[in-house]
Amino acid sequence: MQGVGDRVQGVGLLRVLIAGGGTGGHVIPALAIAREVRDAYGAEVRFVGTARGLETRLVPEAGFPLELIHVGQLKNVSLATRVRTLLDLPMGILKCVTLLRSYRPQVVVGVGGYASGPAMLAAILLRVPTLAFEPNAAPGLANRLAGRFVTAAAVNFEETRRYFHGARVTGIPVREDFFSIAPKAGGASKRLLVFGGSQGARILNQIMPTILFPLLRDLAGLTVLHQSGPRTEAETRQAYLETGADESRWQVSAYLDDMPARFAEADLILCRSGASTMAELAAAGKASLLVPFAAATDDHQKKNAEVFVGADAGRMLLESELNSQALIDTLMEMLRDDAELKAMGEKARTLAHRDAVKEIGKMVRELAG
C-alpha cells in the first residue's frame, strides 16, 4: 500500500498537520510549534481538534485553519461516556484519514488531547511520518497508545523517553522573556506568588486565607500576589479581607498579565505542577512549592513535581497532605532560607530548554525528508 507520506516525497511545500488540544497546556505549545515551522521552514500548517477545547478559539485567532472531529474521553469517565467515545472513535479516525488524503501532510504532530489519538492512528495507518509531543513526565492515554508506533517523539523529561520510539529530550516551548529573568538578591522584603493556572486552584484559594494573617505577621517584609481564576475571585478576595491582614501587603487577581514580570518579582512560587508551569519555573530559575492537582489524568502532575523534587529544584505538598499547618510551616521555612531559595532556583534552571521550539521544528523538518 502506498502511503500519503510516499506520495508527497519531492513536493517543495512543507505541509504539517498538528493534532490535539483541549487545555492550554496542549494548545499553547502546539501554536509555538506551528509558528516555528511556518516561519523557519515556510510550512503550511493545519490543526485538527475538537469543539470542546481551547483550540476552537486560540487556533483561529493565531491564523491557522482548524478541522474538528467528534471524540470524547476514555479515562476517568462513566461507562456510558466511555462507550460513546468508543463508538465515535472509528468515525473520528475515518475523518482523519479523509483529511490526510486531501491535505497530504508530510508530517503529523500529535500534542495530546482528544483529537490527537485518532489523527495519529490515521497517520500511522497511512504511513505518514509522525511526531509525538509529550510535555509531561508520564504520557497521556493518546500518546501512550501511539508511543511505540510513532516515527519520533519530542519529550520534556529524560524519563519520558522510554514510552516512545525515536524520542529526544527537547523541552517545552517557553516565551523568551522567562529566560532573561535575573535571580533575586534575597533579604527581608520578599514576594510570594500564588499561581493557580488560568482557572485558579480552588484548594489554594481556600487554604491561603487561613494562613495569611500569621504568615504576614511573622514575615514582616513579605507581600503576597494571588491569582485566583475568574470563577472564585470575589469569594477569595472576601476571604482575604476577613483575615484582617494589612491590605497593602496582599493582592487577589482573577488573571495576571505579563507573567514573566510576575515571576521576576517573586522569591517563591506556590503553584500547581502542570507541564507548562514547570517549564516556566525552569526557564525563570524560580524556587517553588508545588501542589499537584490530585485529579490530573494518570496523576501526571505529581510525576512532573517529582522530577523537580528529585533534582532539588522544588518542594512538593500533596493535596492529601495539605492543611493550614503544613502549608504555613513549609512556606515559613522556605521564605526564611535565602540560601535554599537561591540553590533551588539554580537547580530549576538546569532543567530548562531554551531552544525547545527550534529543536522540535528541526525534528519536524527532518521527518519530512
C-alpha positions as CSV (number, residue, x, y, z in Angstrom):
1,M,0.0,0.0,0.0
2,Q,1.4,3.4,-1.0
3,G,1.1,5.8,2.0
4,V,0.4,9.6,1.9
5,G,4.0,10.2,3.0
6,D,5.3,8.2,0.0
7,R,3.1,10.2,-2.5
8,V,4.4,13.6,-1.3
9,Q,8.1,13.0,-1.5
10,G,9.7,15.6,-3.6
11,V,7.0,18.2,-3.1
12,G,8.6,21.5,-2.3
13,L,6.0,22.9,0.2
14,L,6.2,21.5,3.7
15,R,2.7,20.7,4.9
16,V,2.2,19.9,8.6
17,L,-0.9,18.7,10.5
18,I,-0.9,19.3,14.2
19,A,-3.5,17.2,16.1
20,G,-4.8,17.5,19.6
21,G,-5.6,20.2,22.1
22,G,-8.1,20.7,24.9
23,T,-6.2,22.6,27.6
24,G,-3.8,25.5,27.3
25,G,-1.0,23.0,28.2
26,H,-1.6,21.3,24.8
27,V,-2.7,24.2,22.6
28,I,-0.1,26.9,23.5
29,P,3.0,24.7,22.8
30,A,1.2,23.5,19.7
31,L,0.8,27.0,18.4
32,A,4.5,27.7,19.2
33,I,5.5,24.7,17.1
34,A,3.2,25.8,14.3
35,R,4.7,29.3,14.2
36,E,8.2,27.8,14.2
37,V,7.7,25.5,11.3
38,R,5.9,28.2,9.4
39,D,8.5,31.0,10.0
40,A,11.6,28.9,9.8
41,Y,10.7,26.4,7.0
42,G,7.8,28.1,5.2
43,A,5.4,25.4,6.2
44,E,1.7,25.3,5.6
45,V,0.1,24.2,8.9
46,R,-3.4,23.0,9.7
47,F,-4.8,21.8,13.0
48,V,-7.3,19.1,13.9
49,G,-9.1,19.3,17.3
50,T,-12.5,19.0,18.9
51,A,-15.2,21.5,19.6
52,R,-14.7,21.2,23.4
53,G,-11.2,22.5,23.6
54,L,-9.4,25.9,23.7
55,E,-8.2,25.2,20.2
56,T,-11.6,26.4,18.9
57,R,-10.7,29.9,20.0
58,L,-6.9,30.1,20.1
59,V,-6.1,28.4,16.7
60,P,-8.2,30.6,14.5
61,E,-7.0,33.7,16.5
62,A,-3.5,32.7,15.6
63,G,-4.4,32.5,11.9
64,F,-4.3,28.7,11.3
65,P,-7.0,26.6,9.8
66,L,-8.8,24.2,12.2
67,E,-10.7,21.0,11.3
68,L,-12.9,19.5,14.0
69,I,-13.7,15.8,14.8
70,H,-16.0,14.4,17.4
71,V,-14.3,12.3,20.0
72,G,-14.6,12.2,23.8
73,Q,-12.8,10.9,26.9
74,L,-11.9,7.3,27.7
75,K,-10.3,7.8,31.1
76,N,-11.9,8.9,34.4
77,V,-15.4,8.9,33.0
78,S,-18.6,6.9,33.3
79,L,-19.1,3.7,31.5
80,A,-21.7,5.4,29.3
81,T,-19.3,8.1,28.2
82,R,-16.6,5.5,27.5
83,V,-19.0,3.5,25.3
84,R,-20.0,6.7,23.4
85,T,-16.3,7.5,22.9
86,L,-15.5,4.0,21.6
87,L,-18.5,4.3,19.2
88,D,-17.3,7.7,18.0
89,L,-13.7,6.7,17.6
90,P,-13.9,4.8,14.2
91,M,-15.7,7.8,12.7
92,G,-13.0,10.1,14.1
93,I,-10.2,8.0,12.6
94,L,-12.1,7.8,9.3
95,K,-12.5,11.6,9.1
96,C,-8.7,12.0,9.9
97,V,-7.9,9.5,7.1
98,T,-10.0,11.6,4.7
99,L,-8.3,14.8,5.9
100,L,-4.8,13.3,5.4
101,R,-5.6,12.1,1.9
102,S,-6.9,15.5,0.9
103,Y,-4.3,17.7,2.7
104,R,-1.3,15.3,2.2
105,P,0.9,16.5,5.0
106,Q,4.5,15.2,5.2
107,V,4.3,15.1,9.0
108,V,1.6,14.8,11.6
109,V,2.4,16.2,15.0
110,G,0.3,14.9,18.0
111,V,0.3,17.1,21.0
112,G,-2.0,15.1,23.2
113,G,-5.7,15.7,24.0
114,Y,-8.8,14.2,22.5
115,A,-8.1,14.7,18.8
116,S,-4.5,13.5,19.0
117,G,-5.3,9.8,19.1
118,P,-7.5,9.4,16.0
119,A,-5.2,11.6,13.9
120,M,-2.0,9.8,14.9
121,L,-3.6,6.4,14.3
122,A,-4.8,7.5,10.9
123,A,-1.3,8.8,10.1
124,I,0.3,5.6,11.3
125,L,-2.1,3.5,9.1
126,L,-1.3,5.7,6.1
127,R,2.4,5.6,6.8
128,V,2.7,9.4,7.2
129,P,5.7,10.3,9.5
130,T,4.5,11.1,13.0
131,L,6.0,13.2,15.8
132,A,4.5,12.9,19.3
133,F,5.0,15.9,21.6
134,E,4.8,14.9,25.3
135,P,5.3,17.7,27.9
136,N,4.5,15.6,31.0
137,A,6.7,13.1,32.8
138,A,4.1,10.4,32.2
139,P,2.3,10.5,28.8
140,G,-1.4,10.8,28.5
141,L,-3.5,8.0,27.0
142,A,-3.3,9.1,23.4
143,N,0.4,9.4,23.4
144,R,0.9,6.3,25.4
145,L,-1.1,4.2,23.0
146,A,0.7,5.6,19.9
147,G,4.2,5.8,21.5
148,R,5.7,2.6,20.1
149,F,4.4,3.3,16.6
150,V,5.3,6.9,16.1
151,T,8.3,7.8,14.0
152,A,9.8,10.1,16.6
153,A,8.9,12.0,19.8
154,A,9.8,15.3,21.5
155,V,9.7,15.0,25.3
156,N,10.3,17.3,28.2
157,F,11.9,14.8,30.7
158,E,14.6,12.2,30.2
159,E,12.5,9.5,32.0
160,T,9.7,10.0,29.4
161,R,11.8,8.7,26.5
162,R,11.1,5.1,27.4
163,Y,7.5,5.4,26.4
164,F,8.3,6.4,22.8
165,H,10.1,5.2,19.7
166,G,12.8,7.7,18.5
167,A,12.4,10.1,21.4
168,R,14.6,13.2,22.1
169,V,14.5,15.5,25.1
170,T,13.7,18.9,23.6
171,G,11.8,20.5,26.4
172,I,8.6,22.7,26.1
173,P,8.4,25.9,24.1
174,V,8.6,28.8,26.6
175,R,8.5,32.6,26.0
176,E,12.0,34.0,25.7
177,D,11.1,36.6,28.4
178,F,11.2,33.9,31.1
179,F,14.8,33.0,30.3
180,S,16.0,36.6,30.9
181,I,14.7,36.8,34.5
182,A,17.6,37.6,36.8
183,P,18.0,35.9,40.2
184,K,16.7,37.9,43.2
185,A,19.1,39.1,45.8
186,G,17.1,37.8,48.8
187,G,16.8,39.8,52.0
188,A,13.8,40.7,54.3
189,S,11.5,42.0,51.6
190,K,10.0,39.0,49.8
191,R,7.2,38.3,47.4
192,L,5.1,35.1,47.4
193,L,3.3,34.4,44.1
194,V,0.3,32.1,44.4
195,F,-0.5,30.9,41.0
196,G,-3.4,28.5,40.3
197,G,-3.3,28.5,36.5
198,S,-5.8,30.3,34.2
199,Q,-8.8,28.9,36.1
200,G,-7.2,29.1,39.5
201,A,-6.8,26.3,42.1
202,R,-9.7,26.0,44.5
203,I,-7.7,24.4,47.2
204,L,-5.1,27.2,47.2
205,N,-7.9,29.8,47.1
206,Q,-9.5,28.2,50.2
207,I,-6.3,27.5,52.3
208,M,-4.3,30.7,51.7
209,P,-6.7,33.0,53.6
210,T,-6.4,30.6,56.6
211,I,-2.7,31.3,57.0
212,L,-2.4,34.8,55.6
213,F,-2.5,36.8,58.9
214,P,0.2,34.8,60.8
215,L,2.3,34.5,57.6
216,L,2.4,38.3,57.2
217,R,2.7,38.9,60.9
218,D,5.8,36.6,61.2
219,L,7.5,37.7,58.0
220,A,7.4,41.4,58.2
221,G,8.8,42.1,54.7
222,L,6.5,39.7,52.8
223,T,3.9,40.6,50.2
224,V,1.5,38.1,48.5
225,L,0.1,38.2,45.0
226,H,-2.6,35.5,44.5
227,Q,-4.1,34.6,41.1
228,S,-7.4,33.1,41.9
229,G,-9.1,32.5,38.5
230,P,-12.3,34.3,37.5
231,R,-14.8,31.9,39.0
232,T,-13.8,32.4,42.6
233,E,-12.1,35.8,42.6
234,A,-14.8,37.5,44.6
235,E,-15.0,34.9,47.3
236,T,-11.2,34.6,47.5
237,R,-10.8,38.3,47.9
238,Q,-13.5,38.4,50.6
239,A,-11.8,35.6,52.5
240,Y,-8.6,37.6,52.4
241,L,-10.4,40.7,53.6
242,E,-11.9,38.8,56.5
243,T,-8.5,37.9,57.9
244,G,-7.8,41.5,58.8
245,A,-4.4,41.3,57.3
246,D,-2.9,44.6,56.0
247,E,-4.4,45.2,52.6
248,S,-1.3,46.9,51.3
249,R,0.6,43.6,51.6
250,W,-1.7,41.3,49.5
251,Q,-3.5,41.3,46.2
252,V,-6.0,38.9,44.7
253,S,-6.5,38.9,40.9
254,A,-8.6,36.8,38.6
255,Y,-5.9,36.9,35.9
256,L,-2.3,38.0,35.9
257,D,-0.9,39.8,32.8
258,D,2.8,39.8,31.9
259,M,3.6,36.5,33.7
260,P,7.4,36.9,33.1
261,A,7.3,40.1,35.1
262,R,5.3,38.4,37.9
263,F,7.7,35.6,38.0
264,A,10.6,38.1,38.2
265,E,9.1,39.8,41.2
266,A,8.6,36.5,43.1
267,D,11.1,34.9,45.6
268,L,8.9,31.8,45.9
269,I,6.0,30.5,43.8
270,L,3.3,28.3,45.2
271,C,1.6,26.6,42.3
272,R,0.3,23.6,40.5
273,S,2.7,21.3,38.6
274,G,1.3,21.3,35.0
275,A,3.9,20.8,32.3
276,S,3.8,24.4,31.0
277,T,4.1,25.9,34.5
278,M,7.1,23.6,35.2
279,A,8.8,24.7,32.1
280,E,8.3,28.4,33.0
281,L,9.7,27.8,36.5
282,A,12.8,26.2,35.0
283,A,13.3,28.9,32.4
284,A,12.9,31.6,35.1
285,G,15.1,29.8,37.6
286,K,12.4,30.1,40.4
287,A,12.1,28.2,43.7
288,S,8.7,26.6,44.0
289,L,6.3,24.8,46.4
290,L,4.3,22.5,44.1
291,V,0.8,21.2,44.9
292,P,-0.1,18.7,42.2
293,F,-3.7,18.6,41.1
294,A,-4.9,15.3,42.6
295,A,-7.4,14.6,39.8
296,A,-5.0,15.1,36.9
297,T,-5.1,12.3,34.4
298,D,-2.7,9.5,35.2
299,D,-1.5,11.6,38.2
300,H,0.8,13.3,35.7
301,Q,1.2,16.5,37.8
302,K,2.6,14.5,40.7
303,K,5.1,12.8,38.4
304,N,6.1,16.2,37.0
305,A,6.6,17.6,40.5
306,E,8.7,14.5,41.5
307,V,11.2,15.4,38.8
308,F,11.8,18.8,40.4
309,V,11.9,17.4,43.9
310,G,14.4,14.7,42.7
311,A,16.6,17.5,41.3
312,D,16.3,19.6,44.5
313,A,14.6,22.2,42.2
314,G,11.4,22.5,44.3
315,R,9.4,21.1,47.1
316,M,6.0,19.3,46.9
317,L,2.9,19.1,49.1
318,L,0.3,16.6,48.0
319,E,-3.3,17.7,48.3
320,S,-3.8,14.8,50.8
321,E,-1.1,16.4,53.0
322,L,-2.2,20.0,52.5
323,N,-3.6,21.7,55.6
324,S,-3.1,25.1,57.2
325,Q,-0.3,24.0,59.5
326,A,1.6,22.1,56.9
327,L,1.4,24.9,54.4
328,I,2.5,27.7,56.8
329,D,5.3,25.6,58.3
330,T,6.7,24.9,54.8
331,L,6.3,28.4,53.5
332,M,7.9,30.0,56.6
333,E,10.8,27.6,56.4
334,M,11.4,28.2,52.7
335,L,11.0,32.0,52.8
336,R,13.4,32.4,55.7
337,D,16.1,30.5,53.9
338,D,17.7,32.7,51.2
339,A,20.3,30.0,50.5
340,E,17.7,27.4,49.8
341,L,15.7,29.7,47.6
342,K,18.8,30.6,45.6
343,A,20.0,27.0,45.3
344,M,16.5,25.8,44.3
345,G,16.3,28.4,41.6
346,E,19.7,27.4,40.2
347,K,18.7,23.7,40.2
348,A,15.5,24.6,38.4
349,R,17.3,26.4,35.7
350,T,19.4,23.3,34.9
351,L,16.1,21.7,33.8
352,A,15.3,24.4,31.3
353,H,15.5,24.0,27.5
354,R,15.9,27.4,25.8
355,D,15.9,26.1,22.3
356,A,13.0,23.7,22.7
357,V,10.8,25.1,19.9
358,K,13.7,25.2,17.5
359,E,14.7,21.6,18.2
360,I,11.1,20.5,17.7
361,G,10.9,22.4,14.4
362,K,14.1,20.7,13.3
363,M,12.6,17.3,14.1
364,V,9.5,18.1,12.0
365,R,11.7,19.1,9.1
366,E,13.9,16.0,9.4
367,L,10.8,13.8,9.4
368,A,9.6,15.5,6.2
369,G,12.7,14.3,4.5
